[in-house]
Amino acid sequence: DSKSDEGRGEEHVQERGVLGVVLTALREIPWVLLVIYFTNAMAESLPLTALMDWLINDVQMPAAQQNDYYGFIFLPTFLKPLYAKVSDFVPICGSRRRSWMMVASLCTSALYLVTASAVNTVAGAFLVSFARALFESFSELLVGVSFVETIKAKGLNASSMQSVATGVRFLGTIVANLLLLAVYPCRDVGKANVTARNMILLTACLPLLNFFLATFFFPETPRVTNNPTRT
């Protein structure tokens, strides 16, 4: 009995610890950062099937070129250190984070719109997809940097807060995949309820939402203090 009581006590302490981390994040981290983590994760997962359908059936890219295409549009991910330098040393109207987040989000939304409505050639797919991946990576970098800067400024436990951010991203991915189940029902293989271009167009709404969130709520770099670390 005493061992079982100790086990229940340890479980209670652990549960209270996890709940405490989540409540601390909700209280201390600007809510807009968590929302953008969520919408970015949705925007990564929601159009995957539609983009593949668009690439094969609309653009009619040869299979031999598709490996080159995916490798090419992955390149902007490696340029994130450059985006950080741009944000740090090229402020827009005195803003190092908010203005660039607005630019990245608006351009991402616009490029999804162009993809859905105007791209019909292999060359256009390479160009527009590369530009879209660049601004998506820039957006991810900005929200990540702002998140870390907030943690440092408020003396929060970095690993605990990052675990919350990871959980929010996973939640966004799960929600996107649940929506995809409605669009691509398993019982009707090959029959989607929405066309590929319409799904890409729908995805454009997510970075557009981020644009409005960044315009009115995105935090600028807080001043870092020497507060002791809190969980």
Secondary structure by P-SEA (a helix, b strand, c coil): caaaaaaaaaaaaaaaaaaaaaaaaaccccaaaaaaaaaaaaaaccaaaaaaaaacccccccccaaaaaaaaaaccccaaaaaaaaaacccccccccaaaaaaaaaaaaaaaaaaacccccaaaaaaaaaaaaaaaaaaaaaaaaaaaaaaaaacccaaaaaaaaaaaaaaaaaaaaaaaaaaccccccccccccaaaaaaaaaaaaaaaaaaaacccccccccccccccc
